[in-house]
Amino acid sequence: MQYLQLENVSKRYGEKLLFENISFTINKGEKVALVAANGTGKSSLIRAIVNIESADSGRIHFAKDLKVEYLMQEPLIDSQLSILENVLFAENPASQAIIQYEKALLLPEATEKMNKALAAMDASQAWDYETRVKQMLYKLDIQDYHQNASHLSGGEKKRVALAKVLVNEPDFLILDEPTNHLDLEMIEWLEEWLINSKMTLFLITHDRYFLERVCSKIIEIENGILHNYTGNYTNYLEKKEARQQNEAANVAKAKNLMRTEIEWMRRMPKARGTKSKARIDSFYELKTQASKRLEQDEIALQINPERLGSKILELHKICKSYGEKVLFKNVEYKFKRFDKVGIIGPNGSGKSTLLKTLTGQINPDQGKVVIGETIKFGVYSQDGMQLKEGMKVIDVVREFGEYIPLKGGSKITASQLLERFLFPGFMHYVHVDRLSGGEKRRLYLLTVLIQNPNFLILDEPTNDLDLMTLNVLEDFLSDFSGCLIIVSHDRYFMDKLVDHVFVFGKDGELADFPGSYSHYREREELKAIQKVRENNTQSILEDSTPSQTKQAVEKLSYEERKSYNRLEKEIEKLEKKKEELHARMAVLVNDYEAISKLSKEAQAIGESIDEKSMLWLELSERI
């Protein structure tokens, strides 16, 4: 059954054509992602679909009586209301009854108000809905739902907005960058929730692991034209590469044919006959095909930052608290040359505070930060920068530098750097107030890079960046010969770039884990499985005598006993093999075919681990 149908939809923003004659359908149960470069109209298309904006032409049609929910990229949260009131903000009797009931609970003396609230709850059958709302808030780690929304962080506001759309259990869910501002734990929860949900999904996201695990179809807008790809992110990469190779072959073929046609045109045929006219028309179509520019990002930038000295950055037992909350304590580390470190932890754990402490913006409560004399920081803050209205794109970059020196004595100019990061020449003289949110973030990133730092600190650099920009940035950072610290919720980005991760734990502890984020998560999952095994074993020992335990094991068949004894070793071997595959994938850059094969192999191993773990647990329960 078709839930959404678009026919020949077009949209312009001023003189800029965003997309033209776009047509596609989304059927019941499909989970579809929309990808495109920043500024090409992704959010505009979604706003047209939900009727916040109007398309210039075309038809958008939803199935009849469809319950649709939409999560905006920057959700609107009323700071005057409580969290619960924001989630329940609707003009329906059940929502209003729950709000009045929750207020009455806070006033135990108001018996009359409570009686009225209880009657309203019964009349509107709101009890089940109230339970569902509180369960959803709990799952999203929102416990004090009576607090005023004005005190919420960006990540907390996103979770409140998610609760509002998820609790209504829509038939069709539309999400615009749902992972922005969420921490890694919450992203993984949302990922699992959407995978297990039967609702139809249409979303914009740049999170590649999210695309890989959640989506069954990817739609891409490129140069105003729509391309459909069935499957997840790996399939998208394979099919897009095949399409680009086919287009490149067609362009080469058209250029060869053009030589013959140009000679014919030069003889100036009289276009009196139908055949001559048709051939002339075909010539201009062929010329368009032959002139087609294929987007490629092949330039490797061998940046030459200032040399790092023997002393880089040293942390000597630094501590920081705000009131009674300890953010981090006794952090001790000496950065080495070419260190590439990721920092992970839940929202509010102190990641941004740690970065500001490293660069001297905030003083530690105890301990000392020693910065080497040769260090030149380049800091990208998640708060962004204030761009002066009226300035042109090229002028913003040139304010911070004219060029970056490359190895071998050459240099890349501000204009060339803009081109490299997907600002074509005609955009260099566009005023910054005409840029999209993602384009402004990309421009801010370039103002950091043009200063040619030898120690880069990037705090959530992937927010609002499109997939194309992320690939270019990853290539740039892979070649970067200085030190790098990344705070990011983008797991794919972290896995590709960092050598080890600092993990914020409980009570301000900061652990240094050698390996990528995925390696860390796999280790944590393995520890959780082992803990279950240990608890099961301990329970057997506590509840049974040795003879009873032996008798219980003997109740298993001979083949089951063999399986029980070998499963743990098999699981450990598979975990190691999966880690090796992820390590091999991390060093591949643009070899999509190899990445695809390794990804499929890793996925199969993961499924095997899950099956074997479940079998082990089943046998344990029988014991």
C-alpha positions as CSV (number, residue, x, y, z in Angstrom):
1,M,0.0,0.0,0.0
2,Q,1.3,3.5,-0.9
3,Y,1.6,5.7,2.1
4,L,3.2,8.7,0.3
5,Q,3.3,9.7,-3.4
6,L,5.2,12.6,-5.0
7,E,4.7,13.5,-8.6
8,N,6.9,16.0,-10.5
9,V,7.6,18.1,-7.5
10,S,9.9,21.2,-8.0
11,K,11.2,23.9,-5.8
12,R,13.4,27.0,-6.2
13,Y,14.9,29.2,-3.6
14,G,15.2,32.6,-5.3
15,E,17.1,32.0,-8.5
16,K,18.6,28.7,-7.2
17,L,16.9,25.5,-8.4
18,L,16.8,23.0,-5.5
19,F,15.1,20.1,-7.3
20,E,12.9,19.6,-10.4
21,N,10.2,17.1,-11.3
22,I,10.9,14.8,-8.4
23,S,8.7,11.7,-8.2
24,F,8.8,8.8,-5.8
25,T,6.6,6.7,-3.6
26,I,7.0,5.3,-0.1
27,N,5.1,2.1,0.7
28,K,3.8,0.8,4.0
29,G,6.6,-0.6,6.2
30,E,9.5,0.9,4.2
31,K,12.3,2.8,6.0
32,V,13.6,5.3,3.5
33,A,16.5,7.9,3.9
34,L,17.0,11.0,1.8
35,V,20.6,12.1,1.2
36,A,21.9,15.1,-0.7
37,A,24.6,17.8,-0.4
38,N,24.0,20.7,2.0
39,G,21.9,23.4,0.5
40,T,20.2,21.2,-2.2
41,G,16.8,21.2,-0.6
42,K,16.5,18.1,1.7
43,S,14.8,20.0,4.5
44,S,12.8,22.1,2.0
45,L,11.4,18.9,0.5
46,I,10.4,17.5,3.9
47,R,8.7,20.8,4.8
48,A,6.8,20.7,1.5
49,I,5.7,17.1,2.3
50,V,4.4,18.1,5.7
51,N,2.8,21.3,4.3
52,I,4.9,23.8,6.2
53,E,6.2,25.1,2.9
54,S,4.6,24.8,-0.5
55,A,6.3,23.3,-3.5
56,D,6.4,25.4,-6.7
57,S,4.8,22.7,-8.7
58,G,3.8,19.0,-8.6
59,R,1.6,16.9,-6.4
60,I,2.2,15.4,-2.9
61,H,-0.4,12.9,-1.6
62,F,-0.7,10.9,1.7
63,A,-2.9,7.9,2.0
64,K,-6.3,8.6,3.6
65,D,-6.6,8.7,7.5
66,L,-2.8,8.2,7.9
67,K,-1.4,9.3,11.3
68,V,1.8,11.3,10.5
69,E,4.4,12.7,13.0
70,Y,7.3,15.0,12.0
71,L,10.5,15.7,14.0
72,M,12.1,19.0,12.9
73,Q,15.9,19.3,12.7
74,E,15.8,22.0,15.4
75,P,12.6,21.1,17.4
76,L,10.4,23.8,18.9
77,I,10.2,23.3,22.7
78,D,8.2,25.8,24.7
79,S,10.5,27.0,27.5
80,Q,7.4,28.2,29.5
81,L,6.0,24.7,29.8
82,S,7.3,21.6,31.7
83,I,8.8,18.6,29.9
84,L,5.6,16.7,30.4
85,E,3.4,19.5,29.1
86,N,5.6,19.8,26.0
87,V,5.2,16.1,25.2
88,L,1.5,16.3,25.8
89,F,1.0,19.6,24.1
90,A,-2.2,18.9,22.0
91,E,-5.8,20.0,22.0
92,N,-7.2,16.6,22.8
93,P,-9.1,15.6,26.0
94,A,-6.6,12.9,27.0
95,S,-3.6,15.2,27.0
96,Q,-5.3,17.9,28.9
97,A,-6.6,15.5,31.5
98,I,-3.1,14.1,32.1
99,I,-1.7,17.6,32.5
100,Q,-4.4,18.5,35.1
101,Y,-3.9,15.1,36.9
102,E,-0.1,15.6,37.1
103,K,-0.6,19.1,38.5
104,A,-3.1,17.8,41.1
105,L,-0.6,15.2,42.2
106,L,1.8,18.0,43.2
107,L,-0.9,19.5,45.4
108,P,-2.0,16.7,47.8
109,E,-4.2,19.1,49.8
110,A,-6.3,20.0,46.8
111,T,-8.9,17.1,47.1
112,E,-11.5,18.8,44.8
113,K,-8.9,19.3,42.0
114,M,-7.8,15.7,42.3
115,N,-11.4,14.4,42.1
116,K,-12.0,16.5,39.0
117,A,-8.7,15.3,37.5
118,L,-9.6,11.7,38.2
119,A,-13.0,12.1,36.6
120,A,-11.4,13.7,33.5
121,M,-8.9,10.9,33.2
122,D,-11.7,8.3,33.3
123,A,-13.9,10.1,30.9
124,S,-11.1,10.5,28.3
125,Q,-9.6,7.0,28.9
126,A,-6.2,8.6,29.4
127,W,-4.7,6.1,31.9
128,D,-3.1,3.9,29.2
129,Y,-1.8,7.0,27.3
130,E,-0.3,8.4,30.5
131,T,1.6,5.1,31.2
132,R,2.9,5.1,27.6
133,V,4.1,8.7,27.9
134,K,6.0,8.0,31.1
135,Q,7.5,4.8,29.7
136,M,8.8,6.7,26.7
137,L,10.3,9.5,28.8
138,Y,12.0,6.8,31.0
139,K,13.4,5.1,27.9
140,L,14.8,8.4,26.7
141,D,16.4,8.9,30.1
142,I,14.1,11.8,31.1
143,Q,13.1,11.3,34.7
144,D,12.2,14.7,36.2
145,Y,9.5,15.4,33.7
146,H,7.9,18.1,35.9
147,Q,11.0,20.4,35.5
148,N,10.7,23.5,33.3
149,A,11.9,23.1,29.7
150,S,14.0,26.3,29.8
151,H,16.8,24.5,31.6
152,L,17.2,21.8,29.0
153,S,20.4,21.3,26.9
154,G,20.3,20.7,23.1
155,G,20.4,17.0,23.6
156,E,17.7,17.0,26.2
157,K,15.4,19.1,24.0
158,K,15.9,16.6,21.1
159,R,14.9,13.7,23.4
160,V,11.8,15.6,24.6
161,A,10.8,16.2,20.9
162,L,11.5,12.5,20.1
163,A,9.3,11.4,23.0
164,K,6.5,13.6,21.6
165,V,6.5,12.0,18.2
166,L,7.3,8.4,19.2
167,V,4.7,8.2,22.0
168,N,1.8,8.8,19.5
169,E,2.8,5.6,17.6
170,P,2.3,7.2,14.1
171,D,1.7,5.2,10.9
172,F,4.3,7.3,9.1
173,L,7.2,9.0,10.9
174,I,9.3,11.8,9.3
175,L,12.7,12.6,11.0
176,D,15.0,15.4,10.0
177,E,18.5,14.7,11.4
178,P,17.2,12.8,14.5
179,T,20.7,11.9,15.8
180,N,22.0,15.5,16.0
181,H,22.7,16.5,19.7
182,L,22.1,13.0,20.9
183,D,24.8,11.1,22.7
184,L,26.0,7.7,21.5
185,E,24.0,5.6,23.9
186,M,20.8,7.4,23.0
187,I,21.5,7.1,19.2
188,E,22.0,3.3,19.6
189,W,18.7,3.1,21.6
190,L,16.8,5.0,18.8
191,E,18.5,2.9,16.2
192,E,17.2,-0.3,17.9
193,W,13.8,1.2,18.5
194,L,13.3,2.1,14.8
195,I,14.7,-1.3,13.6
196,N,12.1,-3.2,15.7
197,S,9.2,-0.8,14.9
198,K,6.8,-1.6,12.2
199,M,6.0,2.0,11.4
200,T,6.9,3.5,8.0
201,L,9.9,5.8,8.2
202,F,11.2,8.7,6.0
203,L,14.3,10.5,7.4
204,I,17.3,12.7,6.7
205,T,20.5,11.7,8.4
206,H,24.2,11.7,7.8
207,D,24.8,8.9,10.3
208,R,26.2,6.1,8.1
209,Y,25.9,3.3,10.7
210,F,22.3,4.5,11.1
211,L,21.7,4.3,7.4
212,E,23.4,0.9,7.3
213,R,21.3,-0.7,10.1
214,V,17.9,1.0,9.8
215,C,17.1,1.9,6.2
216,S,15.7,-0.4,3.4
217,K,15.9,2.3,0.7
218,I,18.0,5.4,0.1
219,I,16.9,8.3,-2.1
220,E,19.5,10.8,-3.3
221,I,19.1,14.2,-4.9
222,E,22.1,15.1,-7.0
223,N,22.2,18.1,-9.3
224,G,18.5,18.5,-8.9
225,I,17.9,14.9,-10.1
226,L,16.6,12.0,-7.9
227,H,18.2,8.6,-7.8
228,N,16.6,5.5,-6.0
229,Y,18.8,2.9,-4.4
230,T,17.2,-0.2,-2.8
231,G,19.0,-1.5,0.3
232,N,21.1,0.0,3.1
233,Y,24.2,2.2,3.0
234,T,26.6,-0.5,1.7
235,N,24.2,-1.2,-1.2
236,Y,23.9,2.5,-1.8
237,L,27.7,2.9,-2.1
238,E,27.9,-0.1,-4.5
239,K,25.1,1.1,-6.8
240,K,26.1,4.7,-6.8
241,E,29.7,3.8,-7.8
242,A,28.2,1.6,-10.6
243,R,26.0,4.5,-11.8
244,Q,28.9,6.9,-11.8
245,Q,31.1,4.5,-13.8
246,N,28.3,4.1,-16.3
247,E,27.8,7.9,-16.5
248,A,31.6,8.4,-17.0
249,A,31.5,5.8,-19.9
250,N,28.5,7.6,-21.4
251,V,30.2,10.9,-21.2
252,A,33.4,9.5,-22.9
253,K,31.3,7.9,-25.6
254,A,29.4,11.2,-26.2
255,K,32.7,13.1,-26.5
256,N,34.0,10.7,-29.1
257,L,30.7,11.0,-31.1
258,M,30.8,14.8,-30.8
259,R,33.9,15.0,-33.0
260,T,32.0,13.5,-35.9
261,E,28.9,15.7,-35.3
262,I,31.0,18.9,-35.0
263,E,32.4,18.3,-38.4
264,W,28.9,17.8,-39.8
265,M,27.7,21.0,-38.1
266,R,30.6,23.0,-39.5
267,R,29.5,22.1,-43.0
268,M,26.4,24.2,-42.1
269,P,23.6,21.8,-43.3
270,K,20.4,23.5,-44.4
271,A,17.9,22.4,-41.9
272,R,15.1,22.0,-44.4
273,G,14.5,18.3,-44.2
274,T,13.1,16.5,-41.1
275,K,16.2,14.4,-40.8
276,S,18.5,17.4,-40.8
277,K,16.4,19.1,-38.1
278,A,16.3,16.0,-36.0
279,R,20.1,15.6,-36.3
280,I,20.7,19.2,-35.2
281,D,18.4,18.7,-32.2
282,S,20.3,15.5,-31.4
283,F,23.6,17.4,-31.7
284,Y,22.6,19.8,-28.9
285,E,21.4,16.9,-26.7
286,L,24.7,15.2,-27.3
287,K,26.6,18.4,-26.5
288,T,24.9,18.6,-23.1
289,Q,25.8,14.9,-22.4
290,A,29.4,15.4,-23.4
291,S,29.7,18.5,-21.3
292,K,28.4,16.9,-18.2
293,R,30.7,17.4,-15.2
294,L,31.1,14.3,-13.0
295,E,31.7,15.1,-9.3
296,Q,35.0,13.6,-8.1
297,D,37.1,14.3,-5.1
298,E,40.4,12.9,-6.1
299,I,42.8,15.7,-4.9
300,A,45.0,14.5,-2.0
301,L,46.0,17.4,0.3
302,Q,49.4,16.7,1.9
303,I,49.1,19.5,4.5
304,N,52.4,20.7,6.0
305,P,51.6,22.0,9.5
306,E,54.2,23.5,11.8
307,R,56.5,20.9,13.4
308,L,55.5,19.5,16.8
309,G,58.2,19.8,19.5
310,S,59.1,17.1,22.0
311,K,56.6,18.5,24.5
312,I,53.1,18.6,23.0
313,L,50.3,18.6,25.6
314,E,50.5,17.2,29.1
315,L,47.7,16.7,31.7
316,H,48.9,16.3,35.3
317,K,46.0,15.0,37.5
318,I,43.5,17.6,36.4
319,C,40.1,17.8,38.1
320,K,37.0,19.8,37.4
321,S,33.7,20.0,39.2
322,Y,30.6,22.2,39.1
323,G,29.0,22.3,42.5
324,E,28.6,18.7,43.7
325,K,28.9,17.3,40.2
326,V,32.4,15.9,39.4
327,L,33.0,16.1,35.7
328,F,36.5,14.6,35.7
329,K,39.2,13.9,38.2
330,N,42.9,12.9,38.3
331,V,43.1,12.9,34.5
332,E,46.7,12.2,33.5
333,Y,48.0,11.9,30.0
334,K,50.9,13.0,27.8
335,F,50.0,13.5,24.1
336,K,52.3,11.9,21.6
337,R,53.0,13.0,18.0
338,F,50.2,12.0,15.6
339,D,47.9,11.1,18.4
340,K,44.3,10.7,17.2
341,V,41.9,10.5,20.1
342,G,38.2,10.2,20.4
343,I,36.2,11.3,23.5
344,I,32.9,9.6,24.3
345,G,30.4,10.0,27.1
346,P,26.8,10.9,27.7
347,N,25.5,14.4,27.3
348,G,26.5,16.6,30.2
349,S,29.4,14.4,31.3
350,G,31.9,17.1,30.7
351,K,33.4,16.5,27.2
352,S,33.2,20.1,26.0
353,T,34.5,21.3,29.5
354,L,37.5,19.0,29.1
355,L,38.3,20.4,25.7
356,K,38.1,24.0,27.0
357,T,40.4,23.0,29.9
358,L,43.0,21.5,27.5
359,T,43.2,24.8,25.5
360,G,43.3,27.1,28.6
361,Q,39.8,28.5,28.2
362,I,38.9,27.1,31.6
363,N,41.3,26.5,34.5
364,P,41.2,23.1,36.3
365,D,40.2,23.0,39.9
366,Q,43.3,20.9,40.6
367,G,46.2,19.7,38.6
368,K,48.0,21.3,35.7
369,V,47.8,21.5,31.9
370,V,51.2,22.1,30.2
371,I,51.0,23.2,26.5
372,G,54.2,22.8,24.4
373,E,55.7,26.0,22.9
374,T,55.2,24.7,19.3
375,I,51.5,23.9,19.7
376,K,49.1,25.8,17.5
377,F,45.5,24.8,18.3
378,G,42.7,24.8,15.8
379,V,39.4,24.6,17.7
380,Y,36.0,23.8,16.1
381,S,33.3,24.4,18.7
382,Q,29.8,22.9,18.5
383,D,28.5,26.3,19.3
384,G,29.7,27.5,15.8
385,M,30.8,31.0,15.0
386,Q,29.0,34.3,14.4
387,L,29.2,35.0,10.6
388,K,29.0,38.7,9.7
389,E,26.0,39.3,7.5
390,G,26.8,40.9,4.2
391,M,30.2,39.2,4.0
392,K,31.0,36.9,1.0
393,V,32.0,33.3,1.5
394,I,35.6,33.8,0.2
395,D,36.1,36.9,2.5
396,V,35.1,34.9,5.6
397,V,37.9,32.3,4.9
398,R,40.5,35.0,3.9
399,E,40.0,36.7,7.2
400,F,41.8,33.8,8.8
401,G,44.3,33.0,6.1
402,E,45.1,33.2,2.4
403,Y,46.6,29.8,1.9
404,I,47.8,26.5,3.6
405,P,51.4,25.3,2.8
406,L,51.6,21.8,1.4
407,K,54.5,19.3,1.5
408,G,57.0,19.9,-1.3
409,G,56.8,23.7,-1.1
410,S,53.5,24.3,-2.9
411,K,50.3,25.7,-1.3
412,I,46.6,25.6,-1.5
413,T,44.8,28.9,-1.6
414,A,41.6,29.9,0.2
415,S,39.7,29.6,-3.1
416,Q,41.1,26.1,-3.8
417,L,40.2,25.0,-0.2
418,L,36.6,26.1,-0.8
419,E,36.5,24.1,-4.0
420,R,37.9,21.1,-2.2
421,F,35.2,21.3,0.5
422,L,32.4,21.4,-2.1
423,F,32.0,25.2,-2.5
424,P,32.0,25.6,-6.3
425,G,33.4,28.8,-7.8
426,F,30.1,30.5,-8.2
427,M,29.4,30.2,-4.4
428,H,32.6,32.0,-3.4
429,Y,31.0,35.4,-3.8
430,V,27.6,34.5,-2.4
431,H,26.7,36.3,0.8
432,V,26.8,34.1,3.9
433,D,23.3,34.9,5.0
434,R,22.1,32.9,1.9
435,L,23.8,29.7,3.0
436,S,22.0,26.8,4.5
437,G,22.7,25.7,8.1
438,G,25.0,22.9,6.9
439,E,26.9,25.2,4.5
440,K,27.5,27.6,7.4
441,R,29.0,24.8,9.5
442,R,31.2,23.8,6.6
443,L,32.4,27.3,6.2
444,Y,33.2,27.6,9.9
445,L,35.2,24.4,9.6
446,L,37.3,25.9,6.8
447,T,38.1,29.0,8.9
448,V,39.7,26.6,11.4
449,L,41.6,24.6,8.8
450,I,43.0,27.6,6.8
451,Q,44.9,28.7,10.0
452,N,47.0,25.5,9.5
453,P,47.0,24.3,13.1
454,N,49.2,21.3,14.2
455,F,46.7,20.3,17.0
456,L,43.1,20.0,15.9
457,I,40.2,19.9,18.4
458,L,36.9,19.2,16.8
459,D,33.7,19.2,19.0
460,E,30.8,17.6,17.2
461,P,32.2,18.5,13.7
462,T,29.7,16.3,11.8
463,N,26.5,18.0,12.9
464,D,24.6,19.2,9.8
465,L,27.3,18.1,7.4
466,D,26.2,16.0,4.4
467,L,27.8,12.7,3.4
468,M,29.9,14.2,0.6
469,T,31.5,16.8,3.0
470,L,32.1,14.1,5.6
471,N,34.0,11.9,3.1
472,V,36.1,14.9,2.1
473,L,36.7,15.9,5.8
474,E,37.7,12.3,6.6
475,D,40.2,12.2,3.8
476,F,41.7,15.5,5.0
477,L,42.0,14.3,8.6
478,S,43.4,10.9,7.6
479,D,46.3,12.8,5.9
480,F,46.6,15.3,8.8
481,S,50.1,15.0,10.3
482,G,49.4,16.8,13.6
483,C,47.5,15.7,16.7
484,L,43.7,15.3,16.6
485,I,41.0,15.2,19.3
486,I,37.4,14.4,18.2
487,V,34.2,14.6,20.2
488,S,31.5,13.2,17.9
489,H,28.3,11.1,18.0
490,D,29.1,9.9,14.5
491,R,30.4,6.3,15.1
492,Y,31.5,5.8,11.5
493,F,33.5,9.1,11.6
494,M,35.2,8.1,14.9
495,D,36.0,4.5,13.8
496,K,37.7,5.8,10.6
497,L,39.9,8.4,12.3
498,V,40.8,7.7,16.0
499,D,43.4,5.3,17.4
500,H,42.1,5.2,20.9
501,V,39.2,6.7,22.9
502,F,38.8,8.5,26.3
503,V,35.7,7.2,27.9
504,F,33.8,9.2,30.6
505,G,32.8,6.9,33.3
506,K,31.0,7.2,36.6
507,D,32.2,9.7,39.3
508,G,34.5,11.6,36.9
509,E,36.7,8.7,35.9
510,L,38.2,9.0,32.5
511,A,39.4,5.7,31.0
512,D,41.8,5.4,28.0
513,F,40.7,2.5,25.7
514,P,43.1,1.4,22.9
515,G,41.1,1.0,19.7
516,S,38.1,2.5,17.9
517,Y,34.6,3.2,19.2
518,S,33.2,0.0,17.7
519,H,35.9,-2.0,19.4
520,Y,35.0,-0.4,22.7
521,R,31.3,-1.1,22.3
522,E,32.0,-4.7,21.3
523,R,34.1,-5.1,24.5
524,E,31.3,-3.7,26.6
525,E,28.8,-6.0,25.0
526,L,31.1,-9.0,25.6
527,K,31.6,-7.9,29.3
528,A,27.8,-7.7,29.6
529,I,27.4,-11.3,28.2
530,Q,30.2,-12.5,30.5
531,K,28.4,-10.8,33.5
532,V,25.2,-12.7,32.7
533,R,27.2,-15.9,32.4
534,E,28.9,-15.3,35.8
535,N,25.5,-14.4,37.4
536,N,24.0,-17.6,36.1
537,T,26.9,-19.7,37.3
538,Q,26.9,-18.0,40.7
539,S,23.2,-18.6,41.0
540,I,23.7,-22.3,40.3
541,L,26.5,-22.5,42.9
542,E,24.4,-20.6,45.5
543,D,21.2,-22.5,44.9
544,S,22.6,-26.0,44.4
545,T,24.9,-28.5,46.0
546,P,27.8,-29.8,43.9
547,S,26.0,-33.0,43.3
548,Q,22.8,-31.2,42.3
549,T,24.8,-29.1,39.8
550,K,26.4,-32.1,38.3
551,Q,23.0,-33.8,38.1
552,A,21.6,-30.8,36.3
553,V,24.3,-30.7,33.7
554,E,23.9,-34.5,33.2
555,K,20.2,-33.9,32.3
556,L,21.5,-32.4,29.1
557,S,22.0,-34.7,26.2
558,Y,25.5,-35.7,25.1
559,E,25.4,-33.3,22.1
560,E,24.0,-30.5,24.3
561,R,26.8,-31.0,26.8
562,K,29.3,-30.7,24.0
563,S,27.7,-27.6,22.7
564,Y,27.6,-26.1,26.1
565,N,31.3,-26.6,26.6
566,R,32.5,-25.3,23.3
567,L,30.1,-22.3,22.8
568,E,32.1,-19.9,24.9
569,K,35.3,-20.6,23.0
570,E,33.6,-20.2,19.7
571,I,32.0,-16.8,20.7
572,E,35.4,-15.5,21.8
573,K,37.0,-16.5,18.5
574,L,34.2,-14.9,16.5
575,E,34.5,-11.7,18.6
576,K,38.3,-11.5,17.7
577,K,37.6,-12.1,14.0
578,K,34.9,-9.4,14.0
579,E,37.4,-7.0,15.6
580,E,40.0,-7.8,12.9
581,L,37.4,-7.1,10.1
582,H,36.5,-3.7,11.6
583,A,40.2,-2.9,11.9
584,R,40.7,-3.8,8.2
585,M,37.6,-1.7,7.2
586,A,39.0,1.3,9.1
587,V,42.1,1.6,6.9
588,L,40.2,1.4,3.7
589,V,39.2,4.8,2.3
590,N,37.4,4.7,-1.0
591,D,37.6,1.0,-1.8
592,Y,33.8,0.6,-1.6
593,E,33.8,-2.9,-3.0
594,A,36.3,-4.2,-0.3
595,I,34.4,-2.3,2.4
596,S,31.1,-3.8,1.2
597,K,32.5,-7.4,1.3
598,L,34.1,-6.9,4.8
599,S,30.9,-5.3,6.1
600,K,28.7,-8.2,4.9
601,E,31.2,-10.6,6.5
602,A,31.2,-8.7,9.8
603,Q,27.4,-8.6,9.8
604,A,27.2,-12.4,9.3
605,I,29.7,-12.9,12.1
606,G,27.7,-10.6,14.4
607,E,24.5,-12.6,13.6
608,S,26.4,-15.8,14.4
609,I,27.6,-14.4,17.7
610,D,24.0,-13.4,18.7
611,E,22.7,-16.9,17.8
612,K,25.5,-18.7,19.8
613,S,25.0,-16.4,22.8
614,M,21.3,-17.1,22.8
615,L,21.9,-20.8,22.6
616,W,24.5,-20.6,25.5
617,L,22.0,-18.7,27.6
618,E,19.2,-21.2,26.8
619,L,21.4,-24.1,27.9
620,S,22.4,-22.1,31.1
621,E,18.8,-21.6,32.0
622,R,18.1,-25.4,31.6
623,I,21.0,-26.0,34.0
